[in-house]
Amino acid sequence: MSELKQRLTTNWHMMRVLRLVIGGMLLVTGIQAHDWVTGLFSSFFLYQAITDTGCCGSGGCYTGNARAEKQPRVSEEITEYEEIK
């Protein structure tokens, strides 16, 4: 229970607040229009805001460090070319 409380009260950033606002607006719209599809969309955004997750999950969109990838690999073989005339 304390982990859930800590997750709800810490690490609030702009994207998390935006998801909460969008989810709240969709929830109110779905209730007013008696539309269950809008309610499903609102639950999706509210879930993301409460759990602090995104569409990709935790680190699902990680692309790696560009500087580490530019370093030459030690295991690559050196190819020598001979010019033929």
KESEPA-713848 format. One record per residue (C-alpha): residue number from 0; x, y, z. Coordinates in pm, whole numbers, plus 50000, padded with zeros to 5 digits. Layout:
N
NUM:X:Y:Z
...
# end
This chain:
85
0:50000:50000:50000
1:50285:50240:50076
2:50435:50177:49730
3:50107:50278:49566
4:50087:50590:49784
5:50445:50683:49697
6:50379:50628:49324
7:50070:50852:49337
8:50235:51136:49530
9:50577:51159:49360
10:50727:51211:49014
11:50450:51421:48862
12:50564:51574:48532
13:50386:51757:48251
14:50298:51447:48048
15:50151:51271:48350
16:49936:51574:48435
17:49826:51600:48071
18:49716:51234:48072
19:49520:51294:48391
20:49345:51600:48246
21:49262:51423:47918
22:49134:51118:48106
23:48918:51335:48332
24:48773:51529:48041
25:48694:51209:47849
26:48535:51057:48158
27:48304:51357:48206
28:48219:51357:47833
29:48146:50984:47838
30:47917:51016:48140
31:47729:51312:47992
32:47685:51144:47652
33:47615:50796:47797
34:47891:50664:47570
35:48083:50362:47698
36:48353:50384:47425
37:48458:50726:47550
38:48464:50578:47900
39:48710:50312:47781
40:48937:50578:47632
41:48921:50775:47955
42:49013:50468:48160
43:49317:50416:47936
44:49445:50771:47999
45:49360:50761:48368
46:49544:50430:48409
47:49852:50580:48244
48:49837:50885:48470
49:49789:50687:48791
50:50058:50427:48722
51:50299:50671:48548
52:50333:50452:48240
53:50319:50537:47873
54:50215:50361:47559
55:50547:50180:47535
56:50556:50056:47895
57:50865:50091:48109
58:51156:50165:47878
59:50992:50007:47574
60:51096:50294:47348
61:51458:50297:47461
62:51685:50356:47162
63:52025:50329:47323
64:52314:50568:47366
65:52429:50716:47035
66:52784:50779:47161
67:52832:50417:47266
68:52718:50294:46926
69:52967:50514:46735
70:53270:50353:46896
71:53447:50098:46675
72:53390:49736:46759
73:53695:49533:46852
74:53563:49210:46702
75:53528:49351:46349
76:53775:49213:46099
77:53991:49448:45895
78:53948:49384:45524
79:54240:49456:45294
80:54181:49532:44928
81:54425:49476:44645
82:54403:49691:44335
83:54393:49499:44009
84:54504:49677:43688
# end
